[in-house]
């Protein structure tokens, strides 16, 4: 338990100053970091061809996001399908099939990193670096940029017309937000993390696999090929950028990717560092300290509740081992150096933040533990993915404003700007897309024979299908990995869930923010609903939990809960 | 208030547009920076600062590469400490967990086989076996076992090697890696390194 408290504390203590730093970056104020970065950034702006002083409407901002992502995805797709012909391929790995490459490109361009392949055996170093790592740096930065645009447009404390030039609402310059995030945040933190991991033993070389001769000849493993490569830079950014896609198939459970309890500590803190820092940033950037504190409080409550339940569950024995081993925690799919508690903590963090890396196999978690992971991803706003998690939370907050105002008989408004039918429609579409898409795809997959490819009979088979689509739509990327998911159906249907689950929850809130910012501000009266109060915080929490349960309780009952009951009986 | 000031500048500033040309140049530039410069810089620094770790913590014996301290190996001979069950046969190119849920009938079946085999080999009751020797690891190449899992095997190894039980118990105790600061991680023993020490001890006797 001390390990859990230490990791929470370390993450919060690091995220706090980082939040201040982030706010200073996006407020575009001159500061000490300019001396290091400004000249380099200006060179980048010149090459791209953008004037950093210019600003964009929400449509231009959104289009810039889509165009950049489309081009990178196409380039990545080409790299994956041609990797056998490209350099930096010491282990002579062949090209990817079209559907696997499509899924992989869709998965990484959406900051999801769901993997239907095993990196050590199916990707060259070139593909790892230029296709995977580059998307792992750029996509979280784009998510953060979108968040910043939304915060400064709809939430910042300012006079009503400050954002509008020639009568239109501007939200910022996407390329400036993106470049500043990459240069001043992602790359420096990733570099430091990568070197710390390298110190702990994560491979960091361009050399190909080593061939060793195992000690015990009678054990029927004549030679052991040990895959290495530039693993450390990838592992660092996959943890920092809520990416999750690892070098080796079983991710950070593999000792080459996560060798020691110290590396595990670093990697676990790295999962939540930026998502937490963005919440701290919110108070500074918007000038609304109470809003930032309130969001942090609610997220910590949700995080602590589900994490505690998960840790308890994984410390229960695995029912399959009853009478076959001494009573102990569920160690199936877990590593001795971490144990059950540290693995459960990681599992909770990784699903809460939409990171998706794992240090143990979620498929083998006890059913209640598995249910908490699903619940984390249904909510997808407990810290959440870099940028997008907080955007999801703000959408829930607006829904709570609407419901709360109706309950007390006021017209719904956020900081004096009215929420009207158009805004509520956008909020509804954003929120309802998730259950509709996940449940419909899951239903189709289990209804048509031959599509599901589940490895587990019974109720857990449904959980495997549900987890895969939930993870795809939440842009999480972890999986119940027993699923035979490298088929054209899984690759293509997941790609649809991935793309819709990424870009709708970014573009709709961006539009919403611009719509709100364009409205006249009504003067605050004693009758206005104030969002920065504990009462409203509780209401928001209730809305989030109820929304997830109303949408998904029936399928949770058919999956993990039914599995738990059969085990108990 | 400082934020208001910076927004006032935005208001006066001209508008940008979102054209394909910018997106194309940004994509190429950022992929080169993030996918080329960043990993190559990290590799150069890492190789310089931590040369042993950077190449995979490899272990040589008599000038021959025999493995990595971070990659478990299968041991079958009775004179060696045995590793955990693996769904990957300790092949690092095929790393995997079993991915079987507690409700999977095959998991129960596999555990019954492993448990009965271990109980018979060591003359103990199945219900006293350390759980990490029954459960398959997440990676399939877990290099460690728990201290109780090593203690269980001491008698068997002493018998097969014709060595004193106490000597082996002492060797095991020397190889226990404790939790960091008593907080981070679990106490554990690296099976490959323990078996290498065992071989070295046998040679000197």
HADDOCK unambig.tbl for C-alpha pairs under 7 A between the chains (distance, minus, plus):
assign (segid A and resid 2 and name CA) (segid B and resid 183 and name CA) 6.20 0.50 0.50
assign (segid A and resid 3 and name CA) (segid B and resid 183 and name CA) 5.43 0.50 0.50
assign (segid A and resid 3 and name CA) (segid B and resid 184 and name CA) 5.66 0.50 0.50
assign (segid A and resid 27 and name CA) (segid B and resid 3 and name CA) 6.07 0.50 0.50
assign (segid A and resid 27 and name CA) (segid B and resid 6 and name CA) 6.95 0.50 0.50
assign (segid A and resid 28 and name CA) (segid B and resid 6 and name CA) 6.98 0.50 0.50
assign (segid A and resid 48 and name CA) (segid B and resid 22 and name CA) 5.42 0.50 0.50
assign (segid A and resid 48 and name CA) (segid B and resid 25 and name CA) 5.15 0.50 0.50
assign (segid A and resid 48 and name CA) (segid B and resid 26 and name CA) 5.28 0.50 0.50
assign (segid A and resid 49 and name CA) (segid B and resid 22 and name CA) 6.11 0.50 0.50
assign (segid A and resid 53 and name CA) (segid B and resid 13 and name CA) 6.31 0.50 0.50
assign (segid A and resid 54 and name CA) (segid B and resid 13 and name CA) 5.62 0.50 0.50
assign (segid A and resid 54 and name CA) (segid B and resid 14 and name CA) 5.13 0.50 0.50
assign (segid A and resid 54 and name CA) (segid B and resid 15 and name CA) 5.02 0.50 0.50
assign (segid A and resid 54 and name CA) (segid B and resid 16 and name CA) 5.07 0.50 0.50
assign (segid A and resid 55 and name CA) (segid B and resid 10 and name CA) 6.69 0.50 0.50
assign (segid A and resid 55 and name CA) (segid B and resid 13 and name CA) 6.97 0.50 0.50
assign (segid A and resid 55 and name CA) (segid B and resid 14 and name CA) 6.71 0.50 0.50
assign (segid A and resid 55 and name CA) (segid B and resid 15 and name CA) 4.96 0.50 0.50
assign (segid A and resid 55 and name CA) (segid B and resid 16 and name CA) 5.35 0.50 0.50
assign (segid A and resid 56 and name CA) (segid B and resid 15 and name CA) 5.81 0.50 0.50
assign (segid A and resid 56 and name CA) (segid B and resid 16 and name CA) 5.43 0.50 0.50
assign (segid A and resid 56 and name CA) (segid B and resid 17 and name CA) 6.78 0.50 0.50
assign (segid A and resid 60 and name CA) (segid B and resid 17 and name CA) 6.25 0.50 0.50
assign (segid A and resid 60 and name CA) (segid B and resid 18 and name CA) 5.25 0.50 0.50
assign (segid A and resid 63 and name CA) (segid B and resid 18 and name CA) 6.27 0.50 0.50
assign (segid A and resid 64 and name CA) (segid B and resid 18 and name CA) 5.10 0.50 0.50
assign (segid A and resid 64 and name CA) (segid B and resid 23 and name CA) 6.74 0.50 0.50
assign (segid A and resid 67 and name CA) (segid B and resid 20 and name CA) 6.63 0.50 0.50
assign (segid A and resid 67 and name CA) (segid B and resid 23 and name CA) 5.93 0.50 0.50
assign (segid A and resid 68 and name CA) (segid B and resid 23 and name CA) 4.67 0.50 0.50
assign (segid A and resid 68 and name CA) (segid B and resid 24 and name CA) 6.84 0.50 0.50
assign (segid A and resid 68 and name CA) (segid B and resid 27 and name CA) 6.06 0.50 0.50
assign (segid A and resid 71 and name CA) (segid B and resid 24 and name CA) 6.60 0.50 0.50
assign (segid A and resid 71 and name CA) (segid B and resid 27 and name CA) 6.65 0.50 0.50
assign (segid A and resid 72 and name CA) (segid B and resid 27 and name CA) 5.73 0.50 0.50
assign (segid A and resid 120 and name CA) (segid B and resid 93 and name CA) 6.32 0.50 0.50
assign (segid A and resid 121 and name CA) (segid B and resid 93 and name CA) 5.93 0.50 0.50
assign (segid A and resid 129 and name CA) (segid B and resid 35 and name CA) 4.71 0.50 0.50
assign (segid A and resid 129 and name CA) (segid B and resid 36 and name CA) 6.51 0.50 0.50
assign (segid A and resid 129 and name CA) (segid B and resid 39 and name CA) 6.97 0.50 0.50
assign (segid A and resid 130 and name CA) (segid B and resid 31 and name CA) 6.19 0.50 0.50
assign (segid A and resid 130 and name CA) (segid B and resid 35 and name CA) 4.27 0.50 0.50
assign (segid A and resid 130 and name CA) (segid B and resid 36 and name CA) 6.41 0.50 0.50
assign (segid A and resid 133 and name CA) (segid B and resid 34 and name CA) 6.83 0.50 0.50
assign (segid A and resid 133 and name CA) (segid B and resid 35 and name CA) 5.41 0.50 0.50
assign (segid A and resid 134 and name CA) (segid B and resid 31 and name CA) 5.16 0.50 0.50
assign (segid A and resid 134 and name CA) (segid B and resid 34 and name CA) 4.64 0.50 0.50
assign (segid A and resid 134 and name CA) (segid B and resid 35 and name CA) 4.20 0.50 0.50
assign (segid A and resid 137 and name CA) (segid B and resid 34 and name CA) 6.29 0.50 0.50
assign (segid A and resid 158 and name CA) (segid B and resid 4 and name CA) 5.69 0.50 0.50
assign (segid A and resid 162 and name CA) (segid B and resid 7 and name CA) 6.25 0.50 0.50
assign (segid A and resid 162 and name CA) (segid B and resid 8 and name CA) 6.13 0.50 0.50
assign (segid A and resid 162 and name CA) (segid B and resid 11 and name CA) 6.54 0.50 0.50
assign (segid A and resid 163 and name CA) (segid B and resid 7 and name CA) 6.49 0.50 0.50
assign (segid A and resid 163 and name CA) (segid B and resid 11 and name CA) 5.91 0.50 0.50
assign (segid A and resid 164 and name CA) (segid B and resid 11 and name CA) 6.15 0.50 0.50
assign (segid A and resid 165 and name CA) (segid B and resid 11 and name CA) 4.94 0.50 0.50
assign (segid A and resid 165 and name CA) (segid B and resid 12 and name CA) 6.76 0.50 0.50
assign (segid A and resid 191 and name CA) (segid B and resid 42 and name CA) 6.45 0.50 0.50
assign (segid A and resid 194 and name CA) (segid B and resid 42 and name CA) 7.00 0.50 0.50
assign (segid A and resid 195 and name CA) (segid B and resid 42 and name CA) 7.00 0.50 0.50
assign (segid A and resid 195 and name CA) (segid B and resid 46 and name CA) 6.05 0.50 0.50
assign (segid A and resid 198 and name CA) (segid B and resid 46 and name CA) 6.16 0.50 0.50
assign (segid A and resid 198 and name CA) (segid B and resid 50 and name CA) 6.92 0.50 0.50
assign (segid A and resid 198 and name CA) (segid B and resid 53 and name CA) 6.49 0.50 0.50
assign (segid A and resid 198 and name CA) (segid B and resid 54 and name CA) 6.25 0.50 0.50
assign (segid A and resid 199 and name CA) (segid B and resid 50 and name CA) 5.97 0.50 0.50
assign (segid A and resid 199 and name CA) (segid B and resid 53 and name CA) 6.59 0.50 0.50
assign (segid A and resid 201 and name CA) (segid B and resid 53 and name CA) 4.48 0.50 0.50
assign (segid A and resid 201 and name CA) (segid B and resid 54 and name CA) 6.65 0.50 0.50
assign (segid A and resid 201 and name CA) (segid B and resid 56 and name CA) 6.73 0.50 0.50
assign (segid A and resid 201 and name CA) (segid B and resid 57 and name CA) 6.59 0.50 0.50
assign (segid A and resid 202 and name CA) (segid B and resid 53 and name CA) 6.58 0.50 0.50
assign (segid A and resid 202 and name CA) (segid B and resid 54 and name CA) 6.61 0.50 0.50
assign (segid A and resid 202 and name CA) (segid B and resid 56 and name CA) 6.89 0.50 0.50
assign (segid A and resid 203 and name CA) (segid B and resid 53 and name CA) 6.16 0.50 0.50
assign (segid A and resid 203 and name CA) (segid B and resid 54 and name CA) 4.40 0.50 0.50
assign (segid A and resid 203 and name CA) (segid B and resid 55 and name CA) 5.45 0.50 0.50
assign (segid A and resid 203 and name CA) (segid B and resid 56 and name CA) 4.92 0.50 0.50
assign (segid A and resid 204 and name CA) (segid B and resid 43 and name CA) 5.20 0.50 0.50
assign (segid A and resid 204 and name CA) (segid B and resid 46 and name CA) 6.14 0.50 0.50
assign (segid A and resid 204 and name CA) (segid B and resid 47 and name CA) 6.67 0.50 0.50
assign (segid A and resid 204 and name CA) (segid B and resid 54 and name CA) 4.36 0.50 0.50
assign (segid A and resid 204 and name CA) (segid B and resid 55 and name CA) 6.42 0.50 0.50
assign (segid A and resid 205 and name CA) (segid B and resid 43 and name CA) 5.63 0.50 0.50
assign (segid A and resid 205 and name CA) (segid B and resid 47 and name CA) 6.76 0.50 0.50
assign (segid A and resid 205 and name CA) (segid B and resid 54 and name CA) 5.81 0.50 0.50
assign (segid A and resid 205 and name CA) (segid B and resid 55 and name CA) 5.94 0.50 0.50
assign (segid A and resid 212 and name CA) (segid B and resid 65 and name CA) 5.03 0.50 0.50
assign (segid A and resid 212 and name CA) (segid B and resid 66 and name CA) 4.70 0.50 0.50
assign (segid A and resid 212 and name CA) (segid B and resid 67 and name CA) 5.04 0.50 0.50
assign (segid A and resid 213 and name CA) (segid B and resid 65 and name CA) 6.43 0.50 0.50
assign (segid A and resid 213 and name CA) (segid B and resid 66 and name CA) 4.67 0.50 0.50
assign (segid A and resid 213 and name CA) (segid B and resid 67 and name CA) 6.67 0.50 0.50
assign (segid A and resid 214 and name CA) (segid B and resid 66 and name CA) 5.29 0.50 0.50
assign (segid A and resid 214 and name CA) (segid B and resid 67 and name CA) 6.25 0.50 0.50
assign (segid A and resid 214 and name CA) (segid B and resid 73 and name CA) 6.70 0.50 0.50
assign (segid A and resid 215 and name CA) (segid B and resid 66 and name CA) 6.41 0.50 0.50
assign (segid A and resid 216 and name CA) (segid B and resid 75 and name CA) 5.66 0.50 0.50
assign (segid A and resid 216 and name CA) (segid B and resid 77 and name CA) 7.00 0.50 0.50
assign (segid A and resid 218 and name CA) (segid B and resid 76 and name CA) 6.08 0.50 0.50
assign (segid A and resid 218 and name CA) (segid B and resid 77 and name CA) 6.29 0.50 0.50
assign (segid A and resid 219 and name CA) (segid B and resid 74 and name CA) 5.80 0.50 0.50
assign (segid A and resid 219 and name CA) (segid B and resid 75 and name CA) 5.39 0.50 0.50
assign (segid A and resid 219 and name CA) (segid B and resid 76 and name CA) 4.86 0.50 0.50
assign (segid A and resid 224 and name CA) (segid B and resid 91 and name CA) 6.24 0.50 0.50
assign (segid A and resid 225 and name CA) (segid B and resid 92 and name CA) 6.61 0.50 0.50
assign (segid A and resid 225 and name CA) (segid B and resid 93 and name CA) 6.92 0.50 0.50
assign (segid A and resid 226 and name CA) (segid B and resid 92 and name CA) 5.83 0.50 0.50
assign (segid A and resid 227 and name CA) (segid B and resid 92 and name CA) 6.83 0.50 0.50
assign (segid A and resid 227 and name CA) (segid B and resid 93 and name CA) 6.65 0.50 0.50
assign (segid A and resid 228 and name CA) (segid B and resid 56 and name CA) 6.49 0.50 0.50
assign (segid A and resid 230 and name CA) (segid B and resid 39 and name CA) 6.79 0.50 0.50
assign (segid A and resid 230 and name CA) (segid B and resid 43 and name CA) 6.29 0.50 0.50
assign (segid A and resid 233 and name CA) (segid B and resid 39 and name CA) 5.39 0.50 0.50
assign (segid A and resid 233 and name CA) (segid B and resid 42 and name CA) 6.21 0.50 0.50
assign (segid A and resid 249 and name CA) (segid B and resid 95 and name CA) 6.40 0.50 0.50
assign (segid A and resid 249 and name CA) (segid B and resid 96 and name CA) 6.75 0.50 0.50
assign (segid A and resid 250 and name CA) (segid B and resid 95 and name CA) 6.61 0.50 0.50
assign (segid A and resid 250 and name CA) (segid B and resid 96 and name CA) 5.69 0.50 0.50
assign (segid A and resid 250 and name CA) (segid B and resid 138 and name CA) 6.86 0.50 0.50
assign (segid A and resid 250 and name CA) (segid B and resid 139 and name CA) 5.64 0.50 0.50
assign (segid A and resid 253 and name CA) (segid B and resid 138 and name CA) 5.72 0.50 0.50
assign (segid A and resid 253 and name CA) (segid B and resid 139 and name CA) 5.31 0.50 0.50
assign (segid A and resid 254 and name CA) (segid B and resid 139 and name CA) 4.74 0.50 0.50
assign (segid A and resid 255 and name CA) (segid B and resid 70 and name CA) 5.52 0.50 0.50
assign (segid A and resid 255 and name CA) (segid B and resid 71 and name CA) 6.72 0.50 0.50
assign (segid A and resid 255 and name CA) (segid B and resid 142 and name CA) 6.79 0.50 0.50
assign (segid A and resid 256 and name CA) (segid B and resid 70 and name CA) 5.95 0.50 0.50
assign (segid A and resid 259 and name CA) (segid B and resid 70 and name CA) 6.53 0.50 0.50
assign (segid A and resid 261 and name CA) (segid B and resid 184 and name CA) 5.62 0.50 0.50
assign (segid A and resid 261 and name CA) (segid B and resid 185 and name CA) 4.75 0.50 0.50
assign (segid A and resid 318 and name CA) (segid B and resid 102 and name CA) 5.94 0.50 0.50
assign (segid A and resid 319 and name CA) (segid B and resid 102 and name CA) 5.81 0.50 0.50
assign (segid A and resid 320 and name CA) (segid B and resid 102 and name CA) 5.32 0.50 0.50
assign (segid A and resid 320 and name CA) (segid B and resid 103 and name CA) 6.85 0.50 0.50
assign (segid A and resid 320 and name CA) (segid B and resid 107 and name CA) 6.46 0.50 0.50
assign (segid A and resid 320 and name CA) (segid B and resid 108 and name CA) 4.78 0.50 0.50
assign (segid A and resid 321 and name CA) (segid B and resid 108 and name CA) 6.54 0.50 0.50
assign (segid A and resid 321 and name CA) (segid B and resid 111 and name CA) 6.46 0.50 0.50
assign (segid A and resid 323 and name CA) (segid B and resid 126 and name CA) 6.85 0.50 0.50
assign (segid A and resid 323 and name CA) (segid B and resid 127 and name CA) 5.17 0.50 0.50
assign (segid A and resid 324 and name CA) (segid B and resid 111 and name CA) 6.96 0.50 0.50
assign (segid A and resid 324 and name CA) (segid B and resid 112 and name CA) 6.45 0.50 0.50
assign (segid A and resid 324 and name CA) (segid B and resid 115 and name CA) 5.65 0.50 0.50
assign (segid A and resid 324 and name CA) (segid B and resid 126 and name CA) 5.12 0.50 0.50
assign (segid A and resid 324 and name CA) (segid B and resid 127 and name CA) 5.22 0.50 0.50
assign (segid A and resid 325 and name CA) (segid B and resid 126 and name CA) 5.62 0.50 0.50
assign (segid A and resid 325 and name CA) (segid B and resid 127 and name CA) 4.42 0.50 0.50
assign (segid A and resid 325 and name CA) (segid B and resid 128 and name CA) 5.68 0.50 0.50
assign (segid A and resid 325 and name CA) (segid B and resid 129 and name CA) 4.66 0.50 0.50
assign (segid A and resid 325 and name CA) (segid B and resid 130 and name CA) 6.10 0.50 0.50
assign (segid A and resid 325 and name CA) (segid B and resid 131 and name CA) 5.38 0.50 0.50
assign (segid A and resid 325 and name CA) (segid B and resid 134 and name CA) 6.92 0.50 0.50
assign (segid A and resid 326 and name CA) (segid B and resid 127 and name CA) 4.85 0.50 0.50
assign (segid A and resid 326 and name CA) (segid B and resid 128 and name CA) 4.53 0.50 0.50
assign (segid A and resid 326 and name CA) (segid B and resid 129 and name CA) 5.26 0.50 0.50
assign (segid A and resid 326 and name CA) (segid B and resid 130 and name CA) 5.71 0.50 0.50
assign (segid A and resid 326 and name CA) (segid B and resid 131 and name CA) 6.03 0.50 0.50
assign (segid A and resid 328 and name CA) (segid B and resid 131 and name CA) 6.36 0.50 0.50
assign (segid A and resid 331 and name CA) (segid B and resid 131 and name CA) 6.86 0.50 0.50
assign (segid A and resid 331 and name CA) (segid B and resid 132 and name CA) 6.13 0.50 0.50
assign (segid A and resid 331 and name CA) (segid B and resid 135 and name CA) 5.66 0.50 0.50
assign (segid A and resid 332 and name CA) (segid B and resid 135 and name CA) 4.47 0.50 0.50
assign (segid A and resid 332 and name CA) (segid B and resid 136 and name CA) 5.29 0.50 0.50
assign (segid A and resid 332 and name CA) (segid B and resid 137 and name CA) 6.10 0.50 0.50
assign (segid A and resid 333 and name CA) (segid B and resid 97 and name CA) 5.45 0.50 0.50
assign (segid A and resid 333 and name CA) (segid B and resid 98 and name CA) 6.72 0.50 0.50
assign (segid A and resid 333 and name CA) (segid B and resid 99 and name CA) 6.86 0.50 0.50
assign (segid A and resid 333 and name CA) (segid B and resid 136 and name CA) 5.79 0.50 0.50
assign (segid A and resid 333 and name CA) (segid B and resid 137 and name CA) 4.56 0.50 0.50
assign (segid A and resid 333 and name CA) (segid B and resid 138 and name CA) 3.70 0.50 0.50
assign (segid A and resid 334 and name CA) (segid B and resid 137 and name CA) 5.04 0.50 0.50
assign (segid A and resid 334 and name CA) (segid B and resid 138 and name CA) 4.70 0.50 0.50
assign (segid A and resid 335 and name CA) (segid B and resid 137 and name CA) 5.44 0.50 0.50
assign (segid A and resid 335 and name CA) (segid B and resid 138 and name CA) 5.98 0.50 0.50
assign (segid A and resid 335 and name CA) (segid B and resid 142 and name CA) 6.22 0.50 0.50
assign (segid A and resid 336 and name CA) (segid B and resid 144 and name CA) 6.11 0.50 0.50
assign (segid A and resid 336 and name CA) (segid B and resid 145 and name CA) 6.14 0.50 0.50
assign (segid A and resid 336 and name CA) (segid B and resid 146 and name CA) 6.46 0.50 0.50
assign (segid A and resid 336 and name CA) (segid B and resid 186 and name CA) 6.73 0.50 0.50
assign (segid A and resid 336 and name CA) (segid B and resid 188 and name CA) 6.70 0.50 0.50
assign (segid A and resid 337 and name CA) (segid B and resid 144 and name CA) 6.96 0.50 0.50
assign (segid A and resid 337 and name CA) (segid B and resid 185 and name CA) 5.57 0.50 0.50
assign (segid A and resid 337 and name CA) (segid B and resid 186 and name CA) 5.10 0.50 0.50
assign (segid A and resid 337 and name CA) (segid B and resid 187 and name CA) 6.90 0.50 0.50
assign (segid A and resid 337 and name CA) (segid B and resid 188 and name CA) 6.15 0.50 0.50
assign (segid A and resid 338 and name CA) (segid B and resid 185 and name CA) 4.76 0.50 0.50
assign (segid A and resid 338 and name CA) (segid B and resid 186 and name CA) 5.76 0.50 0.50
assign (segid A and resid 339 and name CA) (segid B and resid 185 and name CA) 6.79 0.50 0.50
assign (segid A and resid 339 and name CA) (segid B and resid 186 and name CA) 6.07 0.50 0.50
assign (segid A and resid 360 and name CA) (segid B and resid 138 and name CA) 5.04 0.50 0.50
assign (segid A and resid 361 and name CA) (segid B and resid 97 and name CA) 6.58 0.50 0.50
assign (segid A and resid 361 and name CA) (segid B and resid 99 and name CA) 6.35 0.50 0.50
assign (segid A and resid 361 and name CA) (segid B and resid 138 and name CA) 5.52 0.50 0.50
assign (segid A and resid 363 and name CA) (segid B and resid 99 and name CA) 5.11 0.50 0.50
assign (segid A and resid 363 and name CA) (segid B and resid 100 and name CA) 6.33 0.50 0.50
assign (segid A and resid 363 and name CA) (segid B and resid 101 and name CA) 5.76 0.50 0.50
assign (segid A and resid 364 and name CA) (segid B and resid 99 and name CA) 5.47 0.50 0.50
assign (segid A and resid 364 and name CA) (segid B and resid 100 and name CA) 5.33 0.50 0.50
assign (segid A and resid 364 and name CA) (segid B and resid 101 and name CA) 4.30 0.50 0.50
assign (segid A and resid 364 and name CA) (segid B and resid 102 and name CA) 6.29 0.50 0.50
assign (segid A and resid 365 and name CA) (segid B and resid 101 and name CA) 6.72 0.50 0.50
assign (segid A and resid 366 and name CA) (segid B and resid 102 and name CA) 6.34 0.50 0.50
assign (segid A and resid 456 and name CA) (segid B and resid 100 and name CA) 6.89 0.50 0.50
assign (segid A and resid 456 and name CA) (segid B and resid 104 and name CA) 6.02 0.50 0.50
assign (segid A and resid 457 and name CA) (segid B and resid 104 and name CA) 6.78 0.50 0.50
assign (segid A and resid 481 and name CA) (segid B and resid 99 and name CA) 6.13 0.50 0.50
assign (segid A and resid 482 and name CA) (segid B and resid 99 and name CA) 4.91 0.50 0.50
assign (segid A and resid 482 and name CA) (segid B and resid 100 and name CA) 6.93 0.50 0.50
assign (segid A and resid 563 and name CA) (segid B and resid 103 and name CA) 6.95 0.50 0.50
assign (segid A and resid 567 and name CA) (segid B and resid 103 and name CA) 6.64 0.50 0.50
